[in-house]
């Protein structure tokens, strides 16, 4: 199959990043459809049957991990690349266990993204040992993992975390600690 025929679904809630990455991938020969929300992503997946999916880990406070299974149900042969500014070994392992093909931390070069999409080998990225996460970042990662385990159910996640539901909702509404903007 020629690279010009490769259908790609890009899911990221950051509009400027999404547009720039979509243009770059178009120049690399991918036919890109882009979505900012879960509903838009599932709709585009149904109508365009992507071969490749780039999925952001954090979609407006929701875990992108929850979207892996529904995407694979709609496009079983799709290779999913989780591209995230929230990189950690636990989320990388979680994404791969859920069915993602690759996992890359942001910022990632377009060449690295294309290589990850086309590469058949599954790799867990290496994270420098000196890059210690803050307590707030670890909490964010733990909440995201638990939320994914409970398939996005806020009430069940709050019970599992022994946290009031509204407290969890407030934490989810905030950006990841250390994230820009």
N, C-alpha and C positions, 0 to 999 in steps of 0.2 A: 504494500500500500504506500502511496506517495504521501509525503508529509503534508502537502497542500490539502489532503482530504481529511486530516485529523480534526475531529470535533472536540472542542474543549469547553467545559463549563467552569467559569471563574466565579467564586462566591466569596465576597468580602464586603463588609459594610462601610469601609473607608472609601468614599467616592473617588477622591483624587488618586489614591493608590490603585484602585480597581481599574480606572480609566487608563492610567499610564501602563500598567501591566498588560491590560487587554491589547493596547496598541502595539506594545513590544512583542507580544506573542503572535499577533496578527502578522507582523513583519517576519516572524520566524516560521510562518506558514501554517499556523493553526487557525481554524475557523472558530472564533471565540464568541460565546454568549455569556453575558455577565449578569449577575444577580446580587442584590444587596440584602435580601431577606430570605428566610427559610421558605416561605410560600412561593416567592418568585423562583427560587432555586429548584424546588420540586416541580413547578410548572414547566420550566425550561428543560429539566431533565426528562419529563414525560414527552415533550414535543420534539426535542432535538437528539435524544439518545446519544449522549456524549461518550466518547472513548476515554477521555481524560477529564478529571475534575481537580481543580485547585480549591481547597476549602480552608478558610480562615478559622482558627480555633475559637475566637471570640466574635460572635455575631450579635452586636448590640446587647451585650450582657448575657447572651445565651451561649452555651457550649456548642461549638461546631461538631464536637464528637457525637452529639445526639443525631446529627444529620447523616452520618456515615452509613448506617444500616438502611434508612429509607432510600438513599441514593443508590445503594447497591441493589436494592429490591427493584428499582425502576430501571437501572442500567447495570445488570450483573457483571458485564465484562469491563466496566470502567475501572481505570487505574486512578486511585484517589491520592493526591498529594496534599497533606496537611501542611500549610504554610502559616507560621505563627510568630508573633512577637513575644509569646509566652512560653518559649521553649524550656522544656525540662524533660528529664529522662522518664519520669512517671507518665507524663502526657504523651510522650513519644511511644512508649510501650502500649499505653491504653489505645492510642489511635491505631497502631498496627494490629492489636488484638481484635479491634472492632472491624478491621478489614481494609484500612488504608494501606496503600502500596509503599508510600514514602512519607517522610516527615522532614521538613526543613525549617530552621529558625530564620526569622527576618532579622536584618535585611538579607535577602538572597539575590544574587546576580541572576539575570534572565538566563544566562548560559547554564547556571547551576539548576535552575528550575526546569529548563528543557531537558537537561541530562537526567534529572530525577524522574521526570515524566516518562522518558523513553527507556530508562534503565530497568532491567528485569530483577536486579538484586535488591533485596530489602536490607536496608541499613538503619541502625539506630545512630543518630548523630552523636558525635562526641561533644561534651560540654567541658570547657576548661575547669579544672578543679578549683582554681582561684576565684572563679565567679560564684561567690556564695550568694544565695538568695536571702532577701530580707524576710523577717517573720511575716510581714504583710503579704509578700509574694508567695511564700509557702502556703499561707492560709488560702489565698486566692486559688492556687493550684489544687489544693485539697478540696475546696468547695466545688471547683469545676469537675474534678474526678467523681466526687460523690453525686453531683447533679447528673453526670453522664450515666452512672450506675443506676439511678432511679429514673432514667429516660426523660429528664427534664421536669419531673414532677417536683414542684417547689415544696409542697406540704410534706411529702415523703422525705425529701432531702433534708428539710429543716428538722424533722423528727430524728432522722439518722444522725444528724450533727448535734442533736440536743440543743437546738437554737430556735428562738421564736421565728415564725414564718416571716413576719415583717422585717425583722433584723436581717434575715437572709436576703429578702428582696432588696433592702437598702444596699447590702454588700454587693449584690449582683448588678445593681444599677450603676455602681461606681466603675471607673476604668481600673484595669489591673494596676497595682502599685508599680510605679516607675514607667508606665506607658505614657507616651506623649499625648497632649491635648486632653 
